[in-house]
Amino acid sequence: MNTPLQHTVQALLDRLCAEGRERGIQVAAYRDGELLVNAWAGIADVNTSAPVEESTLFPVFSVTKGLVATLVHQLVERGLLGDQTRIAEVWPEFGVNGKGAITVSQVMRHSAGLTLLPARTNPADVADSAAMCKTIAGLAPEWEPGTPSAYHGLT
């Protein structure tokens, strides 16, 4: 890709890494399905000094919040889900260990009491959707659902 925009973004990423503001970074930007920018810079692994490459994988967490919130709101708008729908109504396995009354609203507000995964959970477990569903379904709330609020970042 040899465009002024590509050069500008690549120069920015190179500078951010050279200044130590980023260790490793990637940017890909599309418009109407056309790839406009595909740039990367820096180190992917500090232990081996392996550089970031086009195919380097980066974990993303908070990126999903907006997508999930949009999806939930669309389901509510279409009448397929309500903010007071109990999670156990759509996921029966979830309704054990004191979680039977937890609502969509409580999950979205981070007040369901499910902030922690078991200590034995490892990255391979997190990548296994069926295993994570089983793990989360088996959890017990850390507090009375709907009372305090604390970030449910992994659950």
VMD Tcl script that builds the backbone (N, CA, C; Angstrom):
set m [mol new atoms 465]
animate dup $m
set s [atomselect $m all]
$s set {name element resname resid chain x y z} {
  {N N MET 1 A 0.866 -1.164 0.000}
  {CA C MET 1 A 0.000 0.000 0.000}
  {C C MET 1 A 0.914 1.228 0.000}
  {N N ASN 2 A 0.712 2.055 -0.981}
  {CA C ASN 2 A 1.615 3.194 -1.146}
  {C C ASN 2 A 0.784 4.462 -1.357}
  {N N THR 3 A 0.169 4.938 -0.256}
  {CA C THR 3 A -0.641 6.147 -0.326}
  {C C THR 3 A -0.137 7.146 0.708}
  {N N PRO 4 A -0.454 8.414 0.521}
  {CA C PRO 4 A -0.053 9.398 1.533}
  {C C PRO 4 A -0.619 9.065 2.918}
  {N N LEU 5 A -1.858 8.604 2.992}
  {CA C LEU 5 A -2.454 8.255 4.277}
  {C C LEU 5 A -1.688 7.102 4.926}
  {N N GLN 6 A -1.365 6.082 4.161}
  {CA C GLN 6 A -0.598 4.952 4.679}
  {C C GLN 6 A 0.745 5.438 5.232}
  {N N HIS 7 A 1.438 6.292 4.486}
  {CA C HIS 7 A 2.743 6.811 4.936}
  {C C HIS 7 A 2.607 7.637 6.215}
  {N N THR 8 A 1.553 8.445 6.291}
  {CA C THR 8 A 1.332 9.282 7.475}
  {C C THR 8 A 1.087 8.422 8.711}
  {N N VAL 9 A 0.227 7.420 8.583}
  {CA C VAL 9 A -0.081 6.551 9.721}
  {C C VAL 9 A 1.146 5.736 10.114}
  {N N GLN 10 A 1.868 5.209 9.125}
  {CA C GLN 10 A 3.065 4.421 9.440}
  {C C GLN 10 A 4.103 5.276 10.158}
  {N N ALA 11 A 4.287 6.497 9.709}
  {CA C ALA 11 A 5.243 7.396 10.366}
  {C C ALA 11 A 4.822 7.682 11.808}
  {N N LEU 12 A 3.529 7.862 12.033}
  {CA C LEU 12 A 3.028 8.100 13.385}
  {C C LEU 12 A 3.298 6.887 14.281}
  {N N LEU 13 A 2.997 5.686 13.803}
  {CA C LEU 13 A 3.222 4.479 14.604}
  {C C LEU 13 A 4.705 4.296 14.904}
  {N N ASP 14 A 5.546 4.526 13.905}
  {CA C ASP 14 A 6.996 4.416 14.112}
  {C C ASP 14 A 7.463 5.407 15.174}
  {N N ARG 15 A 6.944 6.638 15.111}
  {CA C ARG 15 A 7.332 7.658 16.079}
  {C C ARG 15 A 6.861 7.305 17.491}
  {N N LEU 16 A 5.617 6.842 17.623}
  {CA C LEU 16 A 5.088 6.471 18.934}
  {C C LEU 16 A 5.932 5.372 19.581}
  {N N CYS 17 A 6.369 4.419 18.782}
  {CA C CYS 17 A 7.205 3.337 19.324}
  {C C CYS 17 A 8.610 3.850 19.636}
  {N N ALA 18 A 9.176 4.667 18.779}
  {CA C ALA 18 A 10.526 5.206 19.004}
  {C C ALA 18 A 10.566 6.072 20.262}
  {N N GLU 19 A 9.479 6.793 20.538}
  {CA C GLU 19 A 9.404 7.647 21.726}
  {C C GLU 19 A 9.060 6.861 22.985}
  {N N GLY 20 A 8.751 5.581 22.846}
  {CA C GLY 20 A 8.394 4.763 23.999}
  {C C GLY 20 A 6.960 4.934 24.463}
  {N N ARG 21 A 6.161 5.626 23.691}
  {CA C ARG 21 A 4.755 5.824 24.059}
  {C C ARG 21 A 3.925 4.583 23.756}
  {N N GLU 22 A 4.395 3.776 22.839}
  {CA C GLU 22 A 3.787 2.477 22.524}
  {C C GLU 22 A 4.919 1.473 22.418}
  {N N ARG 23 A 4.643 0.241 22.839}
  {CA C ARG 23 A 5.643 -0.824 22.689}
  {C C ARG 23 A 5.448 -1.513 21.348}
  {N N GLY 24 A 4.200 -1.811 21.022}
  {CA C GLY 24 A 3.842 -2.431 19.760}
  {C C GLY 24 A 2.432 -2.035 19.408}
  {N N ILE 25 A 2.182 -1.800 18.113}
  {CA C ILE 25 A 0.883 -1.253 17.717}
  {C C ILE 25 A 0.571 -1.633 16.280}
  {N N GLN 26 A -0.712 -1.768 15.995}
  {CA C GLN 26 A -1.198 -2.017 14.641}
  {C C GLN 26 A -2.406 -1.125 14.377}
  {N N VAL 27 A -2.573 -0.738 13.128}
  {CA C VAL 27 A -3.758 0.002 12.719}
  {C C VAL 27 A -4.168 -0.503 11.343}
  {N N ALA 28 A -5.439 -0.839 11.219}
  {CA C ALA 28 A -6.026 -1.159 9.916}
  {C C ALA 28 A -7.312 -0.354 9.827}
  {N N ALA 29 A -7.502 0.319 8.723}
  {CA C ALA 29 A -8.700 1.138 8.551}
  {C C ALA 29 A -9.326 0.833 7.197}
  {N N TYR 30 A -10.620 0.628 7.226}
  {CA C TYR 30 A -11.386 0.326 6.020}
  {C C TYR 30 A -12.459 1.381 5.820}
  {N N ARG 31 A -12.809 1.615 4.562}
  {CA C ARG 31 A -13.966 2.450 4.235}
  {C C ARG 31 A -14.683 1.760 3.084}
  {N N ASP 32 A -15.962 1.493 3.309}
  {CA C ASP 32 A -16.778 0.800 2.309}
  {C C ASP 32 A -16.108 -0.481 1.821}
  {N N GLY 33 A -15.497 -1.219 2.750}
  {CA C GLY 33 A -14.877 -2.490 2.418}
  {C C GLY 33 A -13.494 -2.403 1.815}
  {N N GLU 34 A -13.000 -1.195 1.579}
  {CA C GLU 34 A -11.672 -1.019 0.976}
  {C C GLU 34 A -10.647 -0.723 2.073}
  {N N LEU 35 A -9.562 -1.489 2.079}
  {CA C LEU 35 A -8.483 -1.270 3.041}
  {C C LEU 35 A -7.743 0.006 2.674}
  {N N LEU 36 A -7.768 0.984 3.574}
  {CA C LEU 36 A -7.119 2.271 3.339}
  {C C LEU 36 A -5.761 2.363 4.020}
  {N N VAL 37 A -5.640 1.742 5.201}
  {CA C VAL 37 A -4.405 1.789 5.979}
  {C C VAL 37 A -4.162 0.408 6.569}
  {N N ASN 38 A -2.917 -0.042 6.485}
  {CA C ASN 38 A -2.512 -1.285 7.123}
  {C C ASN 38 A -1.080 -1.070 7.592}
  {N N ALA 39 A -0.931 -0.689 8.858}
  {CA C ALA 39 A 0.383 -0.292 9.364}
  {C C ALA 39 A 0.642 -0.947 10.717}
  {N N TRP 40 A 1.917 -1.153 11.029}
  {CA C TRP 40 A 2.309 -1.733 12.306}
  {C C TRP 40 A 3.720 -1.296 12.636}
  {N N ALA 41 A 4.040 -1.363 13.924}
  {CA C ALA 41 A 5.377 -0.954 14.367}
  {C C ALA 41 A 5.637 -1.518 15.751}
  {N N GLY 42 A 6.899 -1.572 16.137}
  {CA C GLY 42 A 7.271 -1.904 17.497}
  {C C GLY 42 A 7.561 -3.365 17.750}
  {N N ILE 43 A 7.550 -3.698 19.036}
  {CA C ILE 43 A 7.915 -5.026 19.526}
  {C C ILE 43 A 6.655 -5.771 19.967}
  {N N ALA 44 A 6.530 -7.032 19.527}
  {CA C ALA 44 A 5.392 -7.856 19.920}
  {C C ALA 44 A 5.674 -8.640 21.189}
  {N N ASP 45 A 6.929 -8.985 21.413}
  {CA C ASP 45 A 7.291 -9.824 22.560}
  {C C ASP 45 A 8.568 -9.273 23.180}
  {N N VAL 46 A 8.460 -8.722 24.381}
  {CA C VAL 46 A 9.635 -8.121 25.028}
  {C C VAL 46 A 10.673 -9.168 25.411}
  {N N ASN 47 A 10.263 -10.412 25.589}
  {CA C ASN 47 A 11.210 -11.464 25.962}
  {C C ASN 47 A 12.096 -11.888 24.805}
  {N N THR 48 A 11.553 -11.863 23.599}
  {CA C THR 48 A 12.327 -12.310 22.431}
  {C C THR 48 A 12.688 -11.165 21.497}
  {N N SER 49 A 12.147 -9.990 21.747}
  {CA C SER 49 A 12.304 -8.821 20.877}
  {C C SER 49 A 11.709 -9.044 19.494}
  {N N ALA 50 A 10.791 -9.998 19.370}
  {CA C ALA 50 A 10.119 -10.227 18.092}
  {C C ALA 50 A 9.341 -8.976 17.704}
  {N N PRO 51 A 9.488 -8.542 16.470}
  {CA C PRO 51 A 8.776 -7.331 16.045}
  {C C PRO 51 A 7.304 -7.596 15.773}
  {N N VAL 52 A 6.516 -6.549 15.853}
  {CA C VAL 52 A 5.125 -6.624 15.411}
  {C C VAL 52 A 5.147 -6.814 13.906}
  {N N GLU 53 A 4.318 -7.728 13.439}
  {CA C GLU 53 A 4.175 -7.969 12.008}
  {C C GLU 53 A 2.713 -7.825 11.628}
  {N N GLU 54 A 2.438 -7.883 10.359}
  {CA C GLU 54 A 1.060 -7.747 9.901}
  {C C GLU 54 A 0.144 -8.781 10.544}
  {N N SER 55 A 0.645 -9.977 10.789}
  {CA C SER 55 A -0.182 -11.064 11.332}
  {C C SER 55 A -0.111 -11.195 12.851}
  {N N THR 56 A 0.580 -10.286 13.541}
  {CA C THR 56 A 0.667 -10.347 14.998}
  {C C THR 56 A -0.724 -10.169 15.604}
  {N N LEU 57 A -1.050 -11.042 16.540}
  {CA C LEU 57 A -2.341 -10.942 17.219}
  {C C LEU 57 A -2.200 -10.103 18.484}
  {N N PHE 58 A -3.153 -9.216 18.713}
  {CA C PHE 58 A -3.222 -8.399 19.913}
  {C C PHE 58 A -4.522 -8.710 20.632}
  {N N PRO 59 A -4.493 -8.887 21.951}
  {CA C PRO 59 A -5.760 -9.094 22.664}
  {C C PRO 59 A -6.534 -7.781 22.734}
  {N N VAL 60 A -7.826 -7.898 22.634}
  {CA C VAL 60 A -8.689 -6.727 22.790}
  {C C VAL 60 A -9.778 -7.079 23.792}
  {N N PHE 61 A -10.054 -6.190 24.700}
  {CA C PHE 61 A -11.058 -6.430 25.709}
  {C C PHE 61 A -12.165 -5.391 25.616}
  {N N SER 62 A -11.879 -4.185 25.944}
  {CA C SER 62 A -12.912 -3.159 26.032}
  {C C SER 62 A -13.562 -2.836 24.693}
  {N N VAL 63 A -12.941 -3.230 23.612}
  {CA C VAL 63 A -13.502 -2.982 22.290}
  {C C VAL 63 A -14.892 -3.598 22.159}
  {N N THR 64 A -15.127 -4.691 22.854}
  {CA C THR 64 A -16.403 -5.391 22.711}
  {C C THR 64 A -17.552 -4.709 23.441}
  {N N LYS 65 A -17.259 -3.828 24.378}
  {CA C LYS 65 A -18.338 -3.224 25.173}
  {C C LYS 65 A -19.381 -2.524 24.309}
  {N N GLY 66 A -18.940 -1.691 23.409}
  {CA C GLY 66 A -19.878 -0.966 22.541}
  {C C GLY 66 A -20.660 -1.898 21.641}
  {N N LEU 67 A -19.993 -2.921 21.136}
  {CA C LEU 67 A -20.673 -3.882 20.266}
  {C C LEU 67 A -21.740 -4.654 21.032}
  {N N VAL 68 A -21.395 -5.133 22.223}
  {CA C VAL 68 A -22.351 -5.893 23.030}
  {C C VAL 68 A -23.516 -5.000 23.452}
  {N N ALA 69 A -23.227 -3.784 23.881}
  {CA C ALA 69 A -24.301 -2.871 24.283}
  {C C ALA 69 A -25.240 -2.598 23.109}
  {N N THR 70 A -24.683 -2.398 21.935}
  {CA C THR 70 A -25.510 -2.165 20.743}
  {C C THR 70 A -26.377 -3.381 20.449}
  {N N LEU 71 A -25.791 -4.566 20.505}
  {CA C LEU 71 A -26.538 -5.795 20.255}
  {C C LEU 71 A -27.678 -5.958 21.260}
  {N N VAL 72 A -27.382 -5.758 22.541}
  {CA C VAL 72 A -28.423 -5.899 23.569}
  {C C VAL 72 A -29.539 -4.889 23.323}
  {N N HIS 73 A -29.192 -3.643 23.015}
  {CA C HIS 73 A -30.224 -2.630 22.773}
  {C C HIS 73 A -31.062 -2.973 21.535}
  {N N GLN 74 A -30.436 -3.548 20.516}
  {CA C GLN 74 A -31.200 -3.969 19.336}
  {C C GLN 74 A -32.162 -5.101 19.688}
  {N N LEU 75 A -31.712 -6.046 20.505}
  {CA C LEU 75 A -32.591 -7.138 20.931}
  {C C LEU 75 A -33.759 -6.614 21.762}
  {N N VAL 76 A -33.497 -5.624 22.613}
  {CA C VAL 76 A -34.564 -5.006 23.406}
  {C C VAL 76 A -35.536 -4.282 22.473}
  {N N GLU 77 A -34.993 -3.499 21.550}
  {CA C GLU 77 A -35.836 -2.753 20.613}
  {C C GLU 77 A -36.736 -3.680 19.797}
  {N N ARG 78 A -36.232 -4.859 19.456}
  {CA C ARG 78 A -37.001 -5.829 18.659}
  {C C ARG 78 A -37.927 -6.693 19.513}
  {N N GLY 79 A -37.921 -6.457 20.829}
  {CA C GLY 79 A -38.795 -7.212 21.713}
  {C C GLY 79 A -38.322 -8.623 22.001}
  {N N LEU 80 A -37.073 -8.933 21.702}
  {CA C LEU 80 A -36.535 -10.270 21.932}
  {C C LEU 80 A -35.902 -10.419 23.306}
  {N N LEU 81 A -35.698 -9.291 23.961}
  {CA C LEU 81 A -35.054 -9.262 25.265}
  {C C LEU 81 A -35.537 -8.001 25.956}
  {N N GLY 82 A -35.593 -8.020 27.262}
  {CA C GLY 82 A -35.950 -6.826 28.011}
  {C C GLY 82 A -34.898 -6.550 29.058}
  {N N ASP 83 A -34.831 -5.330 29.546}
  {CA C ASP 83 A -33.804 -5.028 30.542}
  {C C ASP 83 A -34.049 -5.783 31.838}
  {N N GLN 84 A -35.294 -6.207 32.083}
  {CA C GLN 84 A -35.596 -6.983 33.280}
  {C C GLN 84 A -35.700 -8.490 33.002}
  {N N THR 85 A -35.342 -8.895 31.778}
  {CA C THR 85 A -35.307 -10.328 31.471}
  {C C THR 85 A -34.250 -10.986 32.349}
  {N N ARG 86 A -34.646 -12.090 32.986}
  {CA C ARG 86 A -33.668 -12.844 33.774}
  {C C ARG 86 A -32.759 -13.606 32.823}
  {N N ILE 87 A -31.458 -13.566 33.046}
  {CA C ILE 87 A -30.495 -14.264 32.203}
  {C C ILE 87 A -30.862 -15.747 32.114}
  {N N ALA 88 A -31.323 -16.318 33.205}
  {CA C ALA 88 A -31.680 -17.746 33.228}
  {C C ALA 88 A -32.837 -18.081 32.287}
  {N N GLU 89 A -33.633 -17.092 31.893}
  {CA C GLU 89 A -34.717 -17.348 30.933}
  {C C GLU 89 A -34.166 -17.694 29.556}
  {N N VAL 90 A -33.048 -17.093 29.198}
  {CA C VAL 90 A -32.454 -17.345 27.882}
  {C C VAL 90 A -31.239 -18.267 27.963}
  {N N TRP 91 A -30.729 -18.473 29.153}
  {CA C TRP 91 A -29.583 -19.348 29.394}
  {C C TRP 91 A -29.862 -20.116 30.688}
  {N N PRO 92 A -30.662 -21.163 30.621}
  {CA C PRO 92 A -31.093 -21.877 31.833}
  {C C PRO 92 A -29.942 -22.352 32.724}
  {N N GLU 93 A -28.834 -22.768 32.155}
  {CA C GLU 93 A -27.703 -23.251 32.951}
  {C C GLU 93 A -27.132 -22.176 33.872}
  {N N PHE 94 A -27.361 -20.929 33.552}
  {CA C PHE 94 A -26.863 -19.805 34.337}
  {C C PHE 94 A -27.593 -19.670 35.669}
  {N N GLY 95 A -28.821 -20.143 35.739}
  {CA C GLY 95 A -29.679 -19.866 36.885}
  {C C GLY 95 A -29.430 -20.711 38.116}
  {N N VAL 96 A -28.186 -21.021 38.420}
  {CA C VAL 96 A -27.847 -21.806 39.619}
  {C C VAL 96 A -26.962 -20.973 40.537}
  {N N ASN 97 A -26.768 -21.478 41.757}
  {CA C ASN 97 A -25.848 -20.843 42.718}
  {C C ASN 97 A -26.195 -19.386 43.019}
  {N N GLY 98 A -27.491 -19.101 43.130}
  {CA C GLY 98 A -27.909 -17.751 43.500}
  {C C GLY 98 A -27.986 -16.764 42.360}
  {N N LYS 99 A -27.970 -17.252 41.107}
  {CA C LYS 99 A -28.000 -16.348 39.952}
  {C C LYS 99 A -29.333 -16.348 39.217}
  {N N GLY 100 A -30.324 -17.074 39.728}
  {CA C GLY 100 A -31.591 -17.223 39.018}
  {C C GLY 100 A -32.333 -15.933 38.741}
  {N N ALA 101 A -32.163 -14.929 39.568}
  {CA C ALA 101 A -32.914 -13.674 39.397}
  {C C ALA 101 A -32.085 -12.566 38.732}
  {N N ILE 102 A -30.842 -12.834 38.383}
  {CA C ILE 102 A -29.998 -11.799 37.760}
  {C C ILE 102 A -30.590 -11.402 36.414}
  {N N THR 103 A -30.704 -10.091 36.192}
  {CA C THR 103 A -31.330 -9.570 34.974}
  {C C THR 103 A -30.300 -9.043 33.974}
  {N N VAL 104 A -30.778 -8.843 32.767}
  {CA C VAL 104 A -29.955 -8.230 31.728}
  {C C VAL 104 A -29.441 -6.880 32.213}
  {N N SER 105 A -30.310 -6.092 32.836}
  {CA C SER 105 A -29.919 -4.781 33.338}
  {C C SER 105 A -28.782 -4.879 34.350}
  {N N GLN 106 A -28.851 -5.845 35.256}
  {CA C GLN 106 A -27.788 -6.000 36.252}
  {C C GLN 106 A -26.459 -6.377 35.597}
  {N N VAL 107 A -26.514 -7.234 34.605}
  {CA C VAL 107 A -25.281 -7.595 33.895}
  {C C VAL 107 A -24.717 -6.374 33.172}
  {N N MET 108 A -25.568 -5.629 32.497}
  {CA C MET 108 A -25.106 -4.461 31.736}
  {C C MET 108 A -24.572 -3.360 32.661}
  {N N ARG 109 A -25.087 -3.284 33.893}
  {CA C ARG 109 A -24.635 -2.279 34.862}
  {C C ARG 109 A -23.497 -2.778 35.740}
  {N N HIS 110 A -23.033 -4.006 35.488}
  {CA C HIS 110 A -21.946 -4.605 36.285}
  {C C HIS 110 A -22.338 -4.726 37.757}
  {N N SER 111 A -23.602 -5.054 38.008}
  {CA C SER 111 A -24.028 -5.231 39.395}
  {C C SER 111 A -24.548 -6.652 39.661}
  {N N ALA 112 A -24.133 -7.610 38.838}
  {CA C ALA 112 A -24.579 -8.998 39.006}
  {C C ALA 112 A -23.741 -9.755 40.032}
  {N N GLY 113 A -22.621 -9.183 40.446}
  {CA C GLY 113 A -21.773 -9.832 41.441}
  {C C GLY 113 A -20.855 -10.892 40.873}
  {N N LEU 114 A -20.540 -10.787 39.598}
  {CA C LEU 114 A -19.731 -11.804 38.933}
  {C C LEU 114 A -18.465 -11.187 38.336}
  {N N THR 115 A -17.581 -10.750 39.187}
  {CA C THR 115 A -16.385 -10.056 38.690}
  {C C THR 115 A -15.201 -10.980 38.454}
  {N N LEU 116 A -15.175 -12.126 39.119}
  {CA C LEU 116 A -13.972 -12.958 39.102}
  {C C LEU 116 A -14.194 -14.302 38.425}
  {N N LEU 117 A -13.192 -14.736 37.684}
  {CA C LEU 117 A -13.147 -16.109 37.178}
  {C C LEU 117 A -12.363 -16.938 38.183}
  {N N PRO 118 A -12.542 -18.260 38.201}
  {CA C PRO 118 A -11.755 -19.087 39.115}
  {C C PRO 118 A -10.253 -18.889 38.891}
  {N N ALA 119 A -9.484 -18.966 39.964}
  {CA C ALA 119 A -8.039 -18.728 39.895}
  {C C ALA 119 A -7.345 -19.665 38.910}
  {N N ARG 120 A -7.883 -20.833 38.701}
  {CA C ARG 120 A -7.248 -21.806 37.804}
  {C C ARG 120 A -7.474 -21.494 36.322}
  {N N THR 121 A -8.288 -20.487 36.010}
  {CA C THR 121 A -8.596 -20.147 34.627}
  {C C THR 121 A -7.341 -19.661 33.917}
  {N N ASN 122 A -7.085 -20.194 32.721}
  {CA C ASN 122 A -5.892 -19.808 31.964}
  {C C ASN 122 A -6.316 -19.317 30.572}
  {N N PRO 123 A -5.380 -18.779 29.794}
  {CA C PRO 123 A -5.742 -18.247 28.472}
  {C C PRO 123 A -6.402 -19.271 27.548}
  {N N ALA 124 A -5.989 -20.529 27.624}
  {CA C ALA 124 A -6.620 -21.550 26.782}
  {C C ALA 124 A -8.090 -21.724 27.164}
  {N N ASP 125 A -8.387 -21.639 28.461}
  {CA C ASP 125 A -9.780 -21.732 28.912}
  {C C ASP 125 A -10.600 -20.573 28.352}
  {N N VAL 126 A -10.041 -19.378 28.422}
  {CA C VAL 126 A -10.754 -18.186 27.964}
  {C C VAL 126 A -11.054 -18.273 26.470}
  {N N ALA 127 A -10.197 -18.927 25.719}
  {CA C ALA 127 A -10.396 -19.068 24.282}
  {C C ALA 127 A -11.406 -20.157 23.933}
  {N N ASP 128 A -11.843 -20.936 24.906}
  {CA C ASP 128 A -12.796 -22.030 24.693}
  {C C ASP 128 A -14.181 -21.560 25.111}
  {N N SER 129 A -14.989 -21.159 24.156}
  {CA C SER 129 A -16.298 -20.567 24.440}
  {C C SER 129 A -17.188 -21.497 25.264}
  {N N ALA 130 A -17.260 -22.763 24.901}
  {CA C ALA 130 A -18.122 -23.697 25.631}
  {C C ALA 130 A -17.654 -23.854 27.075}
  {N N ALA 131 A -16.341 -23.937 27.266}
  {CA C ALA 131 A -15.804 -24.079 28.627}
  {C C ALA 131 A -16.085 -22.829 29.453}
  {N N MET 132 A -15.955 -21.640 28.843}
  {CA C MET 132 A -16.211 -20.400 29.587}
  {C C MET 132 A -17.687 -20.271 29.942}
  {N N CYS 133 A -18.565 -20.667 29.034}
  {CA C CYS 133 A -19.998 -20.622 29.354}
  {C C CYS 133 A -20.292 -21.527 30.544}
  {N N LYS 134 A -19.705 -22.715 30.554}
  {CA C LYS 134 A -19.912 -23.650 31.667}
  {C C LYS 134 A -19.352 -23.061 32.969}
  {N N THR 135 A -18.156 -22.473 32.880}
  {CA C THR 135 A -17.531 -21.874 34.067}
  {C C THR 135 A -18.386 -20.742 34.621}
  {N N ILE 136 A -18.806 -19.828 33.766}
  {CA C ILE 136 A -19.596 -18.677 34.216}
  {C C ILE 136 A -20.957 -19.136 34.737}
  {N N ALA 137 A -21.558 -20.126 34.086}
  {CA C ALA 137 A -22.842 -20.649 34.558}
  {C C ALA 137 A -22.713 -21.224 35.963}
  {N N GLY 138 A -21.564 -21.775 36.296}
  {CA C GLY 138 A -21.368 -22.381 37.601}
  {C C GLY 138 A -20.953 -21.429 38.708}
  {N N LEU 139 A -20.648 -20.193 38.376}
  {CA C LEU 139 A -20.223 -19.229 39.390}
  {C C LEU 139 A -21.348 -18.889 40.364}
  {N N ALA 140 A -20.955 -18.463 41.532}
  {CA C ALA 140 A -21.896 -17.897 42.507}
  {C C ALA 140 A -21.577 -16.407 42.631}
  {N N PRO 141 A -22.585 -15.563 42.792}
  {CA C PRO 141 A -22.321 -14.126 42.938}
  {C C PRO 141 A -21.448 -13.837 44.155}
  {N N GLU 142 A -20.605 -12.839 44.022}
  {CA C GLU 142 A -19.726 -12.417 45.118}
  {C C GLU 142 A -20.476 -11.535 46.118}
  {N N TRP 143 A -21.619 -11.017 45.728}
  {CA C TRP 143 A -22.468 -10.213 46.597}
  {C C TRP 143 A -23.909 -10.349 46.100}
  {N N GLU 144 A -24.831 -9.769 46.812}
  {CA C GLU 144 A -26.235 -9.817 46.416}
  {C C GLU 144 A -26.400 -9.107 45.071}
  {N N PRO 145 A -26.812 -9.828 44.026}
  {CA C PRO 145 A -26.970 -9.190 42.714}
  {C C PRO 145 A -27.889 -7.973 42.783}
  {N N GLY 146 A -27.493 -6.941 42.061}
  {CA C GLY 146 A -28.279 -5.719 41.995}
  {C C GLY 146 A -27.923 -4.691 43.044}
  {N N THR 147 A -27.002 -5.014 43.942}
  {CA C THR 147 A -26.616 -4.046 44.980}
  {C C THR 147 A -25.411 -3.261 44.499}
  {N N PRO 148 A -24.194 -3.514 44.999}
  {CA C PRO 148 A -23.089 -2.671 44.515}
  {C C PRO 148 A -22.753 -2.968 43.057}
  {N N SER 149 A -21.931 -2.118 42.524}
  {CA C SER 149 A -21.476 -2.272 41.153}
  {C C SER 149 A -19.959 -2.340 41.133}
  {N N ALA 150 A -19.422 -3.301 40.394}
  {CA C ALA 150 A -17.975 -3.431 40.206}
  {C C ALA 150 A -17.743 -4.030 38.831}
  {N N TYR 151 A -16.706 -3.633 38.203}
  {CA C TYR 151 A -16.430 -4.021 36.828}
  {C C TYR 151 A -16.410 -5.539 36.645}
  {N N HIS 152 A -17.202 -6.017 35.704}
  {CA C HIS 152 A -17.276 -7.440 35.343}
  {C C HIS 152 A -16.493 -7.625 34.042}
  {N N GLY 153 A -15.216 -7.331 34.067}
  {CA C GLY 153 A -14.409 -7.261 32.861}
  {C C GLY 153 A -14.223 -8.562 32.105}
  {N N LEU 154 A -14.180 -9.683 32.785}
  {CA C LEU 154 A -13.943 -10.950 32.103}
  {C C LEU 154 A -15.154 -11.866 32.073}
  {N N THR 155 A -16.166 -11.545 32.843}
  {CA C THR 155 A -17.320 -12.427 32.897}
  {C C THR 155 A -18.462 -11.922 32.048}
}
mol reanalyze $m
mol bondsrecalc $m
mol representation Tube
mol addrep $m
